[in-house]
Amino acid sequence: MREARVIRPGQTIGILGGGQLGRMMAIAARQMGYGVVTLDPTPDSPCGQVADHQVVAALDDAKAARELARRSDVVTYEFENVDAAVAKALEQDAHLPQGSRLLHITQHRLREKAAVRAAGVAVAPFQPAWDAASLRAAVEALGLPCVVKTTRGGYDGKGQWVIRGEEDLAAVVESAFSARSESAARAGGDPAPGATLASARVEPDEVDEAPLIVEGFVPFAAELSVLVARRQDGRMVSFPPAENIHRDGILHLSIVPARLPEAVLAAAVEAAERVARALDAVGVLAVEMFVTREGRVLVNELAPRPHNSGHYTLDACDTSQFEQHVRAICHLELARPKLTSPVVMVNVLGQHLDGVLREMAAWPGHVKVHLYGKREAKPGRKMGHVNVLAEDVEAALAQIRRLGVWDRV
Ligand code: AMP
């Protein structure tokens, strides 16, 4: 078992990855008096701008990860696609309270879904696909519509296709399999087309080799996420669930309190905590879920780190997800976060940035602008977010409409 160690202000936290999540972790850590070192290939990264030091190197550079470990008393990460060699280097040379098992699971959608289901929590029906034949068989078995996703590396709706008919399926077969030979796609063995994870015929390595997962389409009434913080001794605290609205596969709004019955929110928190416990998560774990019209909760995705849908906590809770993450990995007592105001978080993507900069000077104090210090604004790139505090979430949503920036684009 990994040793639980109290890390105190004055000591240094190493953050693998220098994006906005690292930046906001670093700001929380520095406020508490910790030193911060980050590793990122882009000099002066969002996190590097607020850290004591940045190791400028590729994220899969194991030697650089060792350098990060040497400079740190505890190491954490701000993204889940940590290279296996880097994870190994950190486990050997650093104090990594989060370990690497959960990283391994959350790097692969099939492993993740199987682990959530094994924890006794519902997920959408799913099947692996290795090639055109098994993809067609999976689509047939799950029925239309369904969703095809790459098992690795997808984010913000990338590597994801909704199949509504033969035309969509043909397009996915073409884009997923035309560039790779069928034999390369089946490198992990020769699984029977249409075999499911529940089937005894599918070995774990075969599942690991599957490039695609096919999921039944969930006609959800709402999407929720729960941020759970857990320490190595099993202590665990959750933030109030956020109701999330996506546009083009990218998070657009997080609404808190979520506009759903208390019993559904309680079930969401229970599911998230059950997953965190079963997977022995340490630090903040984000659990994204669908809520069906009947009020059933199905887990869609995990992120073993603070998450975009928890940014509302920066202004609307007495402890943010970033401070809580620092508390968890430093083995400090976890806070019991209270929601201090209804809030709606709206993301600032590249295409929104000019509007925000033009308009924000006139915005009142309860409209909280957070920008990440990224040099280049591209469409769809997360440049910042705005937390709008109000009497209730309907008033916050109305205020966002009045701000004008998001409906003009
Ligand atoms: P993901 O990358 O898995 O988080 O998916 C991004 C978004 O696509 C989700 O937040 C949903 O809005 C939508 N989506 C993903 N999977 C499904 C599904 N099985 N059924 C319906 N919508 C989905």
Residues whose N, C-alpha, C, O or C-beta is under 5 A from the ligand:
A	BS01	AMP	A124 V147 G157 E215 G216 F217 V218 H246 G249 E301
